[in-house]
Amino acid sequence: MRHRILVVDDEPAARLGLKRALAALSCEVVEAGDGVAALEEIARGGPDLVICDIQMPRMDGLTLVKRLSERGNPPPVIVMTAYGSERIAVEAMKAGACDYVSKPYDVDELRCLAQNALETVRLRRENETLRDEIRRQSGFGLLIGRSRAMDAVCDMIDKVAGTDAAVLVNGESGTGKELVARAIHEQGGRRDRPFVAVNAAALPTELIESELFGHEKGAFTGAASRRKGKFELADGGTLFLDEIGDMHAETQAKLLRVLQEQRFERLGGAETVAVDVRMISATNRDLADEISLGRFREDLYYRLKVVDIFLPPLRDRREDIPLLVRHFLDQCNQRHEKAVTEVPPDVMRLLTSYAWPGNIRELMHAVERAVIFAEGSVLSGDLLPDEIRAEGAESTGDGAAGWHDGVSFQDAKQQSVLAFEAAFIRSALEHHKGNMSRTAPAIGMKRQALQQKVRELGIDPEIYR
């Protein structure tokens, strides 16, 4: 990336001399005649370095340094002073300048100072990029997946994280709704402030208001001292309220008031507490149905879902299962001091065939159980729970088709066809070691059609490589 240097001096000849001296650095050099013009140039597109004279009309160099230091993330400034004016140079450095050079300046010294300042800028940018990547990884660390569904979720997180909009995360139990909330927090401007999580379903009705809003000493039996609630603890940060659909109607009304006014009173108190909290909530219920049944407030619903994110169940993104399995293997090996590294294709097929009603949480527990009882480096299918092995056998075509009460002929036929297609394609992929270009003509399909089919069936060719 080519650096940009702004030279500020009221004498055109001095600016020309600076441009010639800096030409060896292969930087873009722009000019300004005084501090006012310099601020205008900076506003148009910030330079990476400012080199300015001290004595200038309208706005001198010292004032320019002070004005720049008041801004967030200002560019470094090298000031140029007359010979014997070290006192002014020291004052400029106290105001925020990074260095100074005395006139008449030595060209090599000026270039060296400019190079050092630009290197500092480069390192600072690299550090910022690294910090952003670390924050992104910490936020998305367990939002593992390359399916279209998860790509859509991550895109939504990226777009909403930089705002303070209320977010409602919808999804079945075990899909990772709190991980989405944490990812939004980690990517947003409140990342350095608290993230406070509350599970509304886990708290008795009589305690949830105290948990959310706090209480004063003597507010109720056992309240021996003042206690801050979750809203106060999350002040400046994010409050994640899980299982919002289980909240009692009376508490819903108080929550709505707090979200509208950003202020409340602790239980048993008269003092008004003001807070600044970003609200993220989650539920596994259909809140629209809850509203129609009179169990959830419609006005609160629209207050909570300025943005809504749907987190798909694991059965709808089976292509992510191999990635999750590998991730949980690494975690469990470290936690239990094991070395289970190999997942045979038939075991991975069992894992990708199962419907996972408990979603990611169930998968994590199944992998951990198998790792704990594994005696070598191979994850054995015999160590998986019975229901996974049984359903996996049926879906891969190992079980015989039979009549089931309540299942129509057409539905049963469709299920059998899908099971046959999955087993046939998996077998072909295994034979060709996951190579789609070889598998497609071998089974009489075009490559694009095979790609579409493996997506529909939730098959990941990578596990056969």
C-alpha positions in Angstrom: 0.0 0.0 0.0 1.5 3.4 -1.0 1.7 5.8 1.9 0.5 9.4 1.7 2.4 12.3 3.2 1.0 15.8 3.8 3.6 18.6 3.9 2.4 21.9 5.4 4.4 25.1 5.0 3.4 28.6 3.9 6.4 28.9 1.6 5.9 27.2 -1.8 9.7 26.8 -2.2 9.9 25.0 1.1 7.1 22.6 0.1 8.9 21.9 -3.2 12.1 21.1 -1.3 10.2 18.7 1.0 8.6 16.9 -2.0 12.0 16.4 -3.6 13.5 15.2 -0.3 10.7 12.7 0.2 10.6 11.5 -3.5 13.1 8.6 -2.6 10.4 7.1 -0.3 8.1 6.4 -3.2 5.2 8.0 -1.3 2.4 10.2 -2.6 3.1 13.8 -1.3 0.3 16.4 -1.0 0.6 20.0 0.1 -1.1 22.6 2.3 -0.1 26.2 2.9 -1.1 26.5 6.6 -2.9 24.6 9.4 -6.4 25.5 8.2 -5.7 24.1 4.7 -4.1 21.1 6.3 -7.2 20.3 8.3 -9.3 20.6 5.1 -6.9 18.2 3.2 -7.0 15.7 6.1 -10.8 15.8 6.1 -10.8 14.8 2.5 -8.7 11.7 3.1 -6.4 11.2 6.0 -2.7 11.1 5.2 -0.4 8.6 6.8 2.1 11.3 8.0 2.1 15.0 8.4 5.3 17.1 8.2 4.6 20.7 9.1 6.4 24.0 9.8 5.7 25.8 13.1 5.5 29.4 11.9 2.6 29.8 9.6 -0.3 32.3 9.1 -3.9 31.6 10.0 -3.0 28.5 12.0 0.5 27.6 13.1 2.0 24.2 13.4 1.7 23.9 17.2 -2.1 24.6 17.0 -2.4 22.1 14.2 -0.7 19.4 16.3 -3.1 20.2 19.2 -6.2 20.1 16.9 -5.1 16.7 15.4 -4.4 15.2 18.8 -8.0 15.9 19.8 -9.2 13.5 17.1 -9.4 9.8 17.3 -6.5 7.9 15.7 -4.7 11.0 14.3 -1.8 10.6 11.9 1.8 11.1 13.2 3.2 14.6 12.9 6.8 15.7 12.4 7.3 19.4 13.1 10.0 21.6 11.6 11.5 24.3 13.8 14.0 27.1 13.3 17.5 26.4 14.5 17.7 27.0 18.3 13.9 26.6 18.8 14.1 23.3 20.7 11.8 24.6 23.4 9.0 25.0 20.9 9.8 21.5 19.5 9.5 20.0 22.9 6.2 21.8 23.5 4.9 20.4 20.1 5.9 16.8 21.1 4.1 17.2 24.4 1.0 18.3 22.4 1.2 15.1 20.3 3.9 15.4 17.6 5.9 12.2 17.2 9.2 13.9 16.4 10.9 17.2 15.1 13.6 18.3 12.8 15.5 21.6 12.8 15.9 23.9 9.8 17.9 23.8 7.8 17.3 20.1 7.9 19.5 17.2 6.8 17.7 15.3 4.0 18.9 11.9 5.2 17.7 12.7 8.7 14.3 13.8 7.4 13.9 10.7 5.4 14.9 8.5 8.3 12.3 10.2 10.6 9.6 9.9 7.9 10.4 6.2 7.4 10.3 5.4 11.1 6.9 7.2 11.4 5.5 5.4 8.4 6.7 2.0 9.8 4.9 2.8 13.0 1.7 3.4 11.0 2.2 0.1 9.1 2.7 -1.9 12.3 -0.3 -0.2 14.0 -2.5 -1.1 11.0 -1.3 -4.7 11.1 -2.1 -4.9 14.8 -5.5 -3.5 14.2 -6.2 -6.0 11.5 -4.9 -8.8 13.7 -7.1 -7.7 16.6 -10.1 -7.5 14.4 -9.4 -11.0 13.1 -9.0 -12.3 16.7 -12.3 -10.6 17.7 -14.0 -12.1 14.6 -12.6 -15.6 15.4 -13.6 -15.3 19.1 -17.0 -14.2 18.1 -17.5 -16.8 15.3 -15.4 -19.4 16.9 -18.2 -21.9 17.4 -20.4 -20.7 14.5 -18.7 -23.3 12.4 -19.9 -24.1 9.0 -19.7 -23.4 5.3 -23.2 -24.1 4.4 -25.4 -21.4 2.7 -27.5 -21.3 5.9 -24.5 -20.5 8.1 -23.1 -18.1 5.6 -26.4 -16.2 5.7 -26.3 -16.1 9.5 -22.7 -14.8 9.5 -23.6 -12.1 7.0 -26.4 -11.0 9.2 -24.1 -10.8 12.2 -21.6 -8.7 10.2 -24.3 -6.3 9.1 -26.0 -5.8 12.5 -23.0 -5.9 14.8 -21.9 -2.4 14.2 -25.4 -1.0 15.1 -27.2 -0.9 18.4 -30.4 -2.4 17.0 -32.3 -4.9 19.1 -31.9 -8.5 17.8 -34.1 -11.5 18.2 -32.4 -14.9 17.5 -34.8 -17.7 16.7 -33.9 -21.3 16.7 -34.4 -24.7 18.2 -32.7 -25.6 21.5 -29.1 -26.5 21.1 -28.5 -24.6 17.8 -26.1 -22.0 19.4 -28.3 -18.9 19.9 -26.0 -17.6 22.7 -23.0 -18.0 20.3 -24.8 -15.7 17.8 -25.4 -13.1 20.6 -21.8 -13.3 21.7 -20.6 -12.9 18.1 -22.7 -9.8 17.6 -21.3 -8.4 20.8 -17.7 -9.2 19.9 -18.0 -7.6 16.5 -19.7 -4.4 17.7 -18.7 -1.2 19.3 -19.5 -2.5 22.8 -17.0 -5.3 22.6 -14.9 -3.9 25.5 -18.0 -3.6 27.8 -19.8 -6.4 29.6 -21.8 -9.2 27.9 -24.4 -10.4 30.4 -26.5 -13.5 29.7 -29.7 -14.4 31.5 -31.9 -17.5 30.9 -35.4 -16.5 31.6 -36.6 -20.1 31.6 -34.2 -21.0 34.4 -35.4 -18.4 36.8 -38.5 -18.6 39.0 -41.1 -15.9 38.3 -40.7 -14.4 41.7 -36.9 -14.0 41.2 -36.6 -12.8 37.6 -37.4 -9.2 38.3 -34.8 -9.1 41.1 -32.3 -10.7 38.7 -33.0 -8.2 35.9 -33.5 -5.0 37.9 -31.8 -5.6 41.2 -33.2 -4.9 44.6 -32.7 -2.7 47.7 -31.9 -4.0 51.2 -35.0 -5.3 52.8 -37.0 -5.4 49.6 -38.1 -8.9 50.4 -37.3 -11.7 52.9 -33.6 -12.6 52.5 -32.6 -9.3 50.8 -29.8 -8.5 53.3 -28.2 -5.9 51.1 -28.6 -3.9 47.9 -27.9 -6.0 44.7 -27.4 -4.8 41.2 -29.5 -6.5 38.5 -28.4 -7.7 35.1 -29.4 -4.4 33.4 -27.0 -2.5 35.7 -24.2 -5.0 35.3 -24.6 -4.8 31.5 -24.6 -1.0 31.4 -22.7 0.2 28.3 -22.6 -3.4 27.0 -25.0 -6.1 25.8 -27.7 -7.9 27.7 -28.6 -11.3 26.2 -32.0 -12.6 27.4 -32.4 -16.2 26.4 -35.8 -18.1 26.3 -37.6 -14.7 26.2 -40.8 -16.6 25.3 -41.0 -18.1 28.8 -41.1 -14.7 30.6 -44.2 -14.0 32.8 -46.6 -11.4 31.4 -46.0 -9.0 34.3 -42.3 -9.0 33.8 -42.8 -8.5 30.1 -44.6 -5.2 30.8 -41.7 -4.0 33.0 -39.1 -5.1 30.4 -40.9 -3.2 27.7 -40.8 0.0 29.9 -37.1 -0.4 30.5 -36.4 -0.9 26.8 -38.4 2.2 25.9 -37.0 4.5 28.6 -33.6 2.9 29.4 -34.3 3.5 33.1 -35.9 1.6 36.0 -36.2 1.3 39.7 -34.8 -1.6 41.8 -37.2 -3.7 43.7 -38.1 -2.0 46.9 -36.4 1.3 45.8 -37.5 4.7 44.6 -34.2 5.8 43.0 -34.3 5.8 39.1 -31.4 4.0 37.5 -30.5 5.0 34.0 -28.7 2.5 31.8 -27.4 2.2 28.2 -27.8 -1.5 27.2 -28.0 -3.2 23.8 -30.7 -5.9 23.9 -30.3 -9.3 22.2 -32.9 -11.9 23.0 -33.5 -15.5 21.9 -36.3 -18.0 21.9 -37.2 -21.5 20.6 -40.9 -20.6 20.5 -42.9 -19.1 17.7 -43.6 -15.8 19.3 -46.3 -15.0 16.7 -48.2 -18.0 17.9 -47.6 -17.0 21.6 -49.0 -13.5 20.8 -52.2 -15.0 19.2 -52.6 -17.2 22.3 -52.3 -14.1 24.6 -49.1 -15.3 26.2 -46.7 -12.7 24.8 -47.0 -9.0 24.3 -47.1 -7.8 20.7 -45.6 -4.4 21.5 -42.6 -6.1 23.3 -42.2 -8.5 20.4 -41.7 -5.7 17.9 -39.4 -3.9 20.3 -37.2 -7.0 20.5 -37.1 -7.9 16.9 -35.8 -4.8 15.1 -33.6 -7.4 13.4 -34.4 -11.1 13.6 -31.9 -13.9 12.8 -33.0 -17.5 12.3 -30.5 -20.1 13.3 -31.1 -23.3 11.3 -31.3 -26.7 13.0 -28.3 -29.1 12.3 -30.4 -31.4 10.2 -30.8 -28.6 7.7 -27.1 -28.0 7.3 -25.6 -31.5 7.4 -22.7 -30.4 5.3 -21.4 -28.6 8.4 -21.3 -31.7 10.5 -17.8 -32.9 9.5 -16.4 -29.5 10.4 -18.2 -29.6 13.8 -17.0 -33.1 14.4 -13.4 -32.2 13.8 -13.8 -29.1 16.1 -15.3 -31.1 18.9 -12.6 -33.8 18.5 -9.9 -31.2 19.0 -11.7 -29.9 22.1 -12.3 -33.3 23.6 -8.8 -34.6 23.0 -7.4 -31.6 24.8 -9.9 -31.7 27.6 -9.6 -35.5 28.2 -5.9 -35.9 27.2 -6.8 -38.2 24.3 -5.5 -38.5 20.8 -8.6 -39.5 18.7 -7.8 -38.1 15.3 -9.4 -40.5 12.7 -13.0 -40.6 11.8 -13.7 -43.5 9.3 -16.0 -42.7 6.4 -18.7 -45.1 7.6 -18.7 -43.4 11.0 -18.9 -39.9 9.4 -21.8 -41.2 7.3 -23.6 -42.2 10.5 -23.1 -38.8 12.0 -24.2 -37.0 8.9 -27.3 -39.2 8.4 -28.7 -38.7 11.9 -31.4 -36.0 12.4 -29.9 -34.5 15.6 -33.0 -33.4 17.4 -30.7 -32.0 20.1 -28.8 -30.1 17.4 -25.1 -29.0 18.0 -25.3 -29.7 21.7 -26.3 -33.3 21.1 -23.5 -33.7 18.5 -21.0 -32.3 20.9 -22.0 -34.8 23.7 -22.0 -37.7 21.3 -18.5 -36.9 20.1 -17.3 -36.4 23.7 -18.8 -39.7 24.8 -17.0 -41.6 21.9 -13.7 -39.8 22.7 -13.9 -40.7 26.3 -14.4 -44.4 25.6 -12.1 -44.6 22.6 -9.0 -46.9 23.2 -6.9 -45.7 20.2 -6.8 -43.0 17.6 -9.9 -44.1 15.7 -13.5 -42.8 16.6 -15.5 -46.1 16.5 -19.1 -46.1 15.5 -19.7 -48.7 18.2 -19.1 -45.9 20.8 -21.9 -43.7 19.4 -25.3 -43.8 21.1 -27.8 -46.5 19.9 -30.2 -44.0 18.4 -27.6 -42.6 16.1 -26.4 -46.0 14.8 -30.0 -47.1 14.3 -31.2 -44.1 12.4 -27.9 -43.9 10.5 -28.4 -47.5 9.3 -31.9 -46.8 8.1 -31.0 -43.6 6.2 -28.0 -45.2 4.5 -30.1 -48.0 3.1 -28.9 -50.7 5.6 -32.4 -51.2 7.0 -35.3 -52.8 5.2 -38.2 -50.6 4.1 -41.4 -51.4 5.9 -44.8 -50.0 6.6 -45.2 -47.5 9.5 -48.5 -46.3 10.8 -49.3 -42.8 9.6 -46.8 -42.8 6.7 -48.3 -42.7 3.2 -47.0 -44.8 0.4 -45.8 -41.7 -1.5 -43.9 -40.4 1.6 -42.3 -43.8 2.2 -41.4 -44.1 -1.4 -39.8 -40.7 -1.4 -37.8 -41.5 1.7 -36.6 -44.7 0.2 -35.5 -43.0 -3.0 -33.6 -40.3 -1.0 -32.0 -43.0 1.1 -31.0 -44.9 -2.1 -29.6 -41.8 -3.7 -27.6 -40.9 -0.6 -26.1 -44.4 -0.3 -25.3 -44.7 -4.0 -23.6 -41.3 -4.2 -21.7 -41.8 -1.0 -20.4 -45.2 -2.3 -19.3 -43.6 -5.6 -17.6 -40.7 -3.8 -15.8 -43.1 -1.5 -14.6 -45.1 -4.5 -13.3 -42.0 -6.2 -11.9 -40.5 -3.0 -14.3 -37.5 -3.0 -13.3 -36.4 -6.5 -16.4 -34.8 -7.9 -15.0 -34.6 -11.5 -14.4 -38.3 -11.6 -17.5 -39.4 -9.7 -20.0 -37.5 -11.9 -19.2 -39.2 -15.3 -18.8 -42.6 -13.5 -22.4 -42.5 -12.3 -23.8 -40.8 -15.5 -24.3 -37.3 -14.1 -23.0 -33.9 -15.0 -20.7 -32.3 -12.5 -23.1 -29.4 -11.8 -26.0 -31.8 -11.2 -24.0 -33.9 -8.8 -22.9 -30.8 -6.9 -26.6 -29.8 -6.6 -27.6 -33.3 -5.5 -24.9 -33.6 -2.8 -26.0 -30.2 -1.4 -29.6 -31.4 -1.3 -28.7 -34.6 0.5 -26.3 -33.0 2.9 -23.3 -34.9 1.7 -19.8 -33.5 2.2 -17.4 -34.9 -0.5 -14.4 -33.8 1.6 -14.8 -36.6 4.1 -14.0 -39.1 1.4 -10.7 -37.5 0.4 
